[in-house]
Amino acid sequence: MEILLLFSAFVIATCGLVYELIAGTLASYLLGDSVTQFSTIIGSYLFAMGVGSWLSRYIERNLLGYFVRIELLVGAVGGSSAALLFVLFDHVASFRVWLYFLVGVIGILVGIEIPLLLRILEGRLAFKDLVSKVFTFDYVGALFASLLFPLVLVPYLGLIRSAFLFGILNTLVAIWVLYAIRSDIPRRGAHKLAAFLVLAGLAAGFVWSERIQSISEASIYPGSVIFAESTPYQRIVVTRQQKDIRLFLNSNLQFSSLDEYRYHEALVHPVLSALKEPRKVLIIGGGDGLALREVLKYPAVEHVTMVDLDPAMTKLFSSNDLLTSLNQDSLHSPKLTLINADAFLWLREQKPADERYDAVIIDLPDPSNFSIGKLYSLTFYRLLKSAVKDDSIVVIQSTSPLVARKSFWCVDNTLEAAGYQTAAYHLFVPSFGEWGFIIGSLSPYQPPERLPEGLRFLDLPTMRAMFQFPPDMSHIPTAIQRLDDQPLVRYFDEEWGDYLIY
């Protein structure tokens, strides 16, 4: 009996940490800035557990009955938390209030569990064995959850289904206690009925989790969701509304098929057309294949290396007929070498004698968190020098110089601090508004005198005008983006946060 109760400590520790990780991941998906979200979620959760441990002192009788009730409440609230938060996101004005309220409730309930279990086992084991064994199972459960979450739960089950699954496990612990321990539990029949009702509700949620996810995303995104997948790195959603296909990563719009050509022509052609015969090109990010589509318009290009973190992204845009028609099946080009890796680590592993590129196209998501921010850092730009030649050109998508002026010029100033000569430019993309790019080179950049034929947006007069900035978007001094201090992420969060308020 004691070993089964100790195993319950393992189960409830695993469940408790999974709920915490789900809340942090969901908050980073919906609110951005993963470091801030995880930090505040973990802090709030641990504080709530402390409150729960303190409250457990007021439970003096019927310990097993209270333990069963707590398990049922943890199962019901924790198991349904992800589904509830996804549904609430687009329907409440104060989403953060609900987020931290649920985190607090789950934390308090989880904080009551272990003290109750210790008191239930009191007398069955010597005190030193009791404490060491319960906390051993508790910590082992935490380790198990921390490994299970990124390797199995997120890629294969997703957040909503994972929450329901672990809610079911909490409920099964309660059912096991009701049937296996013969000690007197008042109203045992009522507890059993409640346990099976909670179990049925959680099982239904588990079965219908994809439907719940679809309903919640249908209210968040325009049009119909035609693809959605949670990967270890991000939530990928593709929507369709009449002729408009849109890609969202962690709820942030990446492109609209109605005007993406403006963005990608402006990203690629001022660089490649300025080179005499670009033969080798490196694309960092750009897993949708749209920048690659533009690169392949140059017959001189012999080889393109693409480094994109998420294999699910490149798989989607190389296999879905609707999306391959958009990128003109560029990801199946024989000229392409595709590498699914962290670009920062990949660059660090390159030797000086390795391949060097004529052009580097950096098409990364905006620097909304510190993980992405490292790819906009002084260290990263210095690493990039090992992959370029003296006459190579680098271009970086750099957010909006109008909405996020400090963020935009922080990229420019950081690139300049890394030893590059810079040239900034911008254009209007209807889906995003004013959008900007920074060119970096080791020798002065000379705009091209000709462009490929058949471009829909870019011509020479338009391109020359893009390098002119009005006063409200002109250069300003900023801090430099470094690995150990990332002002760019703070600028971005502050500027876009103020903009979205209105």
C-alpha positions in Angstrom: 0.0 0.0 0.0 2.8 2.4 0.9 4.6 1.9 -2.4 1.4 2.7 -4.3 0.9 5.9 -2.3 4.5 6.8 -3.0 3.9 6.2 -6.7 0.9 8.6 -6.4 3.5 11.2 -5.4 5.3 10.5 -8.7 2.1 10.8 -10.7 0.9 14.1 -9.1 4.4 15.6 -9.3 4.5 14.8 -13.0 1.0 16.2 -13.5 1.7 19.4 -11.6 4.8 20.2 -13.6 3.1 19.4 -16.9 0.3 21.9 -16.1 3.0 24.5 -15.3 4.8 23.9 -18.6 1.5 24.0 -20.6 0.6 27.3 -19.1 4.0 28.8 -19.9 4.1 27.4 -23.4 0.5 28.6 -24.1 1.3 32.0 -22.8 4.4 32.3 -25.0 2.3 31.2 -28.0 -0.4 33.7 -27.4 1.4 36.6 -25.7 5.0 36.3 -27.1 8.3 36.8 -25.2 8.8 33.3 -23.9 11.3 34.2 -21.3 9.0 36.7 -19.6 6.0 34.3 -19.8 7.8 31.3 -18.4 9.5 33.3 -15.7 6.2 34.9 -14.5 4.2 31.7 -14.8 6.8 29.6 -12.9 7.1 32.3 -10.2 3.3 32.6 -9.8 2.9 28.8 -9.8 5.5 28.2 -7.1 4.1 31.0 -5.0 0.6 29.5 -5.3 2.1 26.1 -4.3 3.5 27.8 -1.2 0.0 29.2 -0.4 -1.5 25.7 -0.9 1.1 24.1 1.4 0.2 26.7 4.1 -3.5 26.1 3.7 -3.1 22.4 4.1 -2.5 23.0 7.8 -6.3 23.7 8.2 -7.3 20.2 7.0 -7.3 18.3 10.3 -9.7 15.4 9.7 -10.8 13.0 6.9 -7.4 13.4 5.2 -8.1 10.7 2.5 -11.4 12.3 1.7 -9.8 15.7 1.2 -7.0 14.1 -0.8 -9.5 12.6 -3.2 -11.3 15.9 -3.6 -8.1 17.8 -4.2 -7.1 15.2 -6.9 -10.5 15.6 -8.6 -10.2 19.4 -8.5 -6.7 19.3 -9.9 -7.7 16.9 -12.6 -10.8 19.0 -13.6 -9.1 22.4 -13.5 -5.7 21.5 -14.7 -7.0 19.1 -17.3 -9.3 21.7 -18.9 -7.0 24.7 -18.4 -5.4 24.7 -21.8 -8.7 24.3 -23.6 -10.3 27.0 -21.5 -7.4 29.5 -22.0 -7.4 29.0 -25.8 -11.2 29.6 -26.0 -11.0 32.6 -23.6 -8.1 34.3 -25.5 -10.2 36.1 -28.1 -13.3 36.6 -26.0 -12.1 38.4 -22.8 -10.5 41.8 -22.4 -8.2 40.7 -19.6 -6.7 37.4 -20.7 -3.7 37.7 -18.4 -6.1 37.9 -15.4 -7.7 34.6 -16.4 -4.3 33.0 -17.1 -2.8 33.9 -13.7 -6.0 33.0 -12.0 -6.0 29.5 -13.4 -2.3 29.2 -12.7 -2.9 30.3 -9.1 -5.8 27.9 -8.6 -3.8 24.9 -10.0 -0.8 25.9 -8.0 -2.7 26.1 -4.7 -4.3 22.7 -5.3 -1.0 21.1 -6.2 0.6 22.7 -3.1 -1.9 21.0 -0.9 -1.3 17.5 -2.4 2.1 16.6 -1.1 1.6 17.8 2.6 -1.7 15.8 2.6 0.1 12.8 1.2 2.8 13.1 3.9 0.2 13.2 6.6 -1.6 10.2 5.2 1.6 8.2 5.2 2.6 9.4 8.6 2.8 6.4 11.0 3.2 4.0 8.1 6.9 4.9 7.6 9.6 6.3 9.9 9.8 10.1 9.5 13.2 10.1 7.8 12.1 7.5 5.3 8.7 9.2 4.8 10.3 12.6 3.8 13.1 11.1 1.7 10.9 8.7 -0.2 8.0 11.1 -0.9 10.3 13.9 -2.1 12.4 11.4 -4.1 9.3 10.3 -6.0 8.2 13.9 -6.3 11.5 15.1 -7.9 11.8 12.0 -10.1 8.3 12.9 -11.4 9.4 16.4 -12.1 12.3 15.1 -14.1 10.1 12.7 -16.0 7.6 15.5 -16.9 10.4 17.9 -18.0 11.7 15.3 -20.5 8.2 14.0 -21.6 6.8 17.5 -22.3 9.1 18.6 -25.2 9.9 15.2 -26.6 6.5 13.6 -26.6 3.6 15.7 -25.4 4.0 18.9 -27.5 5.0 17.3 -30.8 2.6 14.3 -30.7 -0.4 15.3 -28.5 -0.4 19.1 -28.4 -1.2 21.3 -25.4 -4.9 20.7 -25.1 -4.8 17.0 -25.4 -1.8 16.8 -23.0 -3.7 18.8 -20.4 -6.7 16.5 -20.6 -4.5 13.4 -20.4 -2.8 14.5 -17.2 -6.1 15.6 -15.8 -7.2 12.0 -16.4 -4.2 10.7 -14.5 -5.0 12.9 -11.5 -8.5 11.6 -11.5 -7.3 8.0 -11.7 -5.2 8.6 -8.6 -8.4 9.7 -6.8 -10.3 6.6 -8.1 -7.5 4.3 -7.0 -7.6 5.7 -3.5 -11.3 5.3 -3.3 -11.2 1.6 -4.3 -7.8 0.5 -2.9 -7.8 2.1 0.6 -10.4 0.7 2.9 -10.0 3.4 5.5 -13.2 5.2 6.3 -14.0 7.9 3.7 -17.3 9.7 4.4 -19.7 9.7 1.5 -17.5 7.3 -0.5 -20.4 6.8 -3.0 -20.7 10.5 -3.7 -16.9 10.7 -4.2 -17.0 7.8 -6.7 -19.8 9.4 -8.6 -17.9 12.7 -8.8 -14.7 11.0 -9.8 -16.4 9.1 -12.7 -18.2 12.3 -13.9 -14.8 14.2 -13.9 -13.2 11.2 -15.7 -15.9 11.2 -18.3 -15.7 14.9 -18.9 -11.9 14.8 -19.2 -12.0 11.8 -21.5 -14.5 13.6 -23.7 -12.2 16.6 -23.8 -9.3 14.4 -24.8 -11.2 12.8 -27.6 -12.6 16.1 -28.8 -9.4 18.2 -28.2 -8.7 18.8 -31.9 -12.3 20.1 -32.3 -11.9 22.4 -29.3 -8.6 23.7 -30.7 -10.3 24.3 -34.1 -13.1 26.2 -32.5 -10.7 28.4 -30.5 -8.5 29.1 -33.5 -11.5 29.8 -35.7 -12.4 32.7 -33.4 -8.8 34.0 -33.4 -7.9 33.8 -37.0 -9.6 35.2 -40.1 -11.1 32.8 -42.5 -11.0 29.0 -42.0 -8.0 27.2 -40.5 -6.8 24.7 -43.1 -3.7 23.5 -41.1 -2.6 23.7 -37.5 0.2 21.9 -35.7 2.1 22.4 -32.5 5.8 21.6 -32.8 8.6 21.7 -30.2 9.4 25.2 -31.5 6.1 26.9 -32.3 2.4 26.7 -33.2 2.0 26.7 -37.0 -1.4 27.8 -38.3 -2.4 28.3 -42.0 -5.7 30.0 -42.8 -7.7 30.5 -46.0 -10.2 33.3 -46.7 -11.3 33.3 -50.3 -8.0 33.8 -52.3 -6.0 34.9 -49.2 -3.8 32.3 -47.6 -2.1 33.3 -44.4 0.6 31.8 -42.2 0.7 32.5 -38.5 3.5 31.4 -36.1 2.6 31.6 -32.4 -0.5 33.7 -33.5 1.7 36.2 -35.3 1.1 36.8 -39.0 4.0 35.9 -41.2 2.6 36.5 -44.6 -0.6 37.0 -46.7 -0.6 35.5 -50.2 -2.3 38.6 -51.5 0.8 40.8 -50.9 3.7 38.6 -49.8 5.3 39.1 -53.2 6.0 42.8 -52.2 7.9 41.7 -49.1 9.9 38.9 -50.7 10.8 40.8 -53.9 12.1 43.7 -51.6 13.9 41.2 -49.4 15.8 39.4 -52.1 16.3 41.5 -55.3 18.2 44.6 -53.9 20.8 42.1 -52.8 21.1 39.6 -55.5 20.8 42.1 -58.4 23.6 44.1 -56.8 26.0 41.1 -57.2 27.6 40.4 -60.5 27.1 36.7 -60.6 25.8 35.3 -57.2 26.5 31.6 -57.2 26.1 30.5 -53.6 23.3 31.9 -51.4 22.6 31.2 -47.7 19.0 31.7 -46.4 18.5 31.7 -42.7 14.9 31.1 -41.8 12.5 31.4 -44.7 11.1 27.9 -44.2 8.1 28.8 -46.3 10.2 28.8 -49.5 9.0 32.2 -50.6 12.4 33.9 -50.4 13.9 30.9 -52.1 11.4 31.3 -54.9 12.9 34.7 -55.6 16.5 33.6 -55.3 15.9 30.9 -57.9 15.0 33.6 -60.5 18.8 34.1 -60.9 20.2 31.5 -63.4 23.7 32.2 -62.1 22.8 30.8 -58.7 24.3 27.3 -58.4 23.7 26.4 -54.8 21.4 27.6 -52.0 21.8 26.5 -48.4 18.7 27.0 -46.2 19.0 26.8 -42.4 15.6 26.7 -40.8 15.0 25.5 -37.2 11.6 23.7 -37.6 11.4 20.6 -39.8 7.6 20.7 -39.6 7.7 24.1 -41.3 9.8 23.0 -44.3 7.9 19.7 -44.5 4.5 21.6 -44.7 5.7 24.0 -47.4 7.2 21.2 -49.5 4.2 18.9 -49.4 1.0 20.9 -49.3 -0.2 21.5 -52.8 -1.7 24.9 -52.0 1.5 26.1 -50.4 3.9 24.6 -53.0 1.9 26.4 -55.7 2.6 29.6 -53.7 6.4 29.0 -53.4 6.5 27.4 -56.9 7.8 24.2 -55.4 11.1 25.9 -54.6 11.9 23.5 -51.7 12.2 20.7 -54.1 14.9 22.5 -56.2 18.0 20.4 -56.9 20.0 23.5 -56.1 18.8 23.5 -52.5 20.5 22.0 -49.4 18.1 22.1 -46.5 19.4 22.1 -42.9 16.9 22.0 -40.0 19.0 23.4 -37.2 19.5 26.4 -34.9 21.3 28.9 -37.2 23.3 30.3 -34.3 24.7 26.9 -33.4 25.1 25.9 -37.1 27.2 29.0 -37.7 29.4 28.3 -34.7 30.2 24.9 -36.0 31.3 26.1 -39.4 35.1 26.1 -39.9 36.8 29.0 -41.7 37.6 26.8 -44.6 33.9 25.8 -45.1 31.8 27.1 -47.9 31.4 30.9 -48.1 28.4 32.6 -49.6 27.9 35.5 -52.1 24.7 36.5 -50.4 22.9 35.9 -47.1 19.2 36.3 -46.8 18.0 36.4 -43.2 14.3 36.0 -43.1 13.6 35.3 -39.4 10.5 36.0 -37.3 10.5 39.3 -35.4 12.7 39.5 -32.3 9.7 39.0 -29.9 11.7 36.8 -27.5 15.2 36.2 -26.3 15.6 32.9 -28.2 15.0 34.6 -31.5 16.8 37.7 -30.3 20.1 35.9 -30.2 19.9 35.7 -34.0 19.9 39.6 -34.1 22.8 39.9 -31.8 26.3 41.4 -32.2 27.8 37.9 -31.6 25.6 36.3 -34.4 26.6 39.0 -36.9 30.2 38.5 -36.1 29.8 34.8 -36.5 28.2 35.5 -39.9 31.5 36.9 -41.1 32.9 33.4 -41.3 30.3 32.5 -43.9 30.8 35.5 -46.3 33.4 36.9 -48.6 34.8 40.4 -48.8 32.3 41.4 -51.5 29.3 39.5 -50.1 26.0 41.2 -49.2 23.7 40.3 -46.2 20.1 41.4 -45.8 18.0 41.2 -42.7 14.2 41.6 -42.3 14.1 44.2 -39.4 10.4 44.9 -38.5 8.6 48.2 -39.0 10.6 51.4 -38.9 7.4 53.3 -38.4 5.8 51.3 -35.6 9.0 50.0 -34.0 11.5 52.7 -34.9 14.0 51.9 -32.0 13.8 48.2 -32.9 14.5 48.8 -36.5 17.5 51.0 -36.0 18.8 48.8 -33.2 19.3 46.1 -35.9 21.1 48.6 -38.1 23.3 49.9 -35.2 24.2 46.4 -34.1 25.1 45.3 -37.6 27.3 48.4 -37.9 28.9 47.6 -34.5 29.8 44.1 -35.8 31.9 45.8 -38.6 29.4 45.9 -41.5 28.6 48.9 -43.6 24.8 49.3 -43.6 22.1 50.5 -45.9 18.5 50.6 -44.7 15.3 50.6 -46.8 11.6 50.2 -46.4 8.4 49.6 -48.3 4.6 49.4 -47.7 3.2 45.9 -47.4 -0.6 46.1 -46.9 -0.8 43.2 -44.4 2.0 44.7 -42.2 2.1 48.4 -43.0 5.6 50.0 -43.4 8.2 47.3 -43.2 12.0 47.6 -43.3 15.2 45.7 -44.1 18.9 46.3 -43.4 21.6 45.5 -45.8 25.1 44.8 -44.4 28.3 44.4 -46.4 32.0 44.7 -45.8 32.4 47.1 -48.7 30.1 50.0 -49.6 26.7 48.8 -51.0 25.9 49.9 -54.6 22.3 49.6 -55.6 21.7 47.5 -58.8 21.2 49.0 -62.2 18.9 46.2 -63.4 16.4 43.7 -62.0 15.0 40.4 -63.2 12.1 40.6 -65.6 8.6 39.7 -64.5 8.6 41.2 -61.0 5.2 42.3 -59.8 6.2 45.1 -57.5 9.8 46.1 -57.7 11.3 48.2 -60.4 14.4 50.5 -60.4 12.6 53.8 -59.5 10.6 52.0 -56.7 13.7 50.4 -55.4 15.7 53.7 -55.3 12.8 55.4 -53.4 12.8 52.6 -50.8 16.2 53.9 -49.4 14.7 57.3 -48.5 13.3 57.7 -45.0 10.9 60.5 -43.9 11.7 62.2 -40.5 9.4 60.0 -38.5 11.3 56.9 -39.6 14.8 58.3 -39.8 17.8 57.0 -38.0 18.0 57.2 -34.2 20.7 56.0 -31.8 20.0 52.9 -29.8 21.7 50.3 -27.5 23.5 47.4 -29.2 21.9 44.0 -29.1 24.1 41.6 -27.2 23.7 38.0 -26.1 23.8 38.9 -22.4 21.7 42.1 -22.7 19.0 42.1 -25.4 17.5 45.6 -25.6 16.0 44.8 -29.0 13.6 42.4 -27.5 12.5 45.0 -24.9 12.2 47.7 -27.6 10.1 45.4 -29.8 7.8 44.4 -26.9 7.4 48.0 -25.8 6.8 49.5 -29.3 4.4 46.9 -30.7 2.7 46.7 -27.3 1.9 50.4 -27.4 0.8 50.1 -31.0 -1.5 47.2 -30.4 -3.3 49.0 -27.6 -4.7 51.4 -30.1 
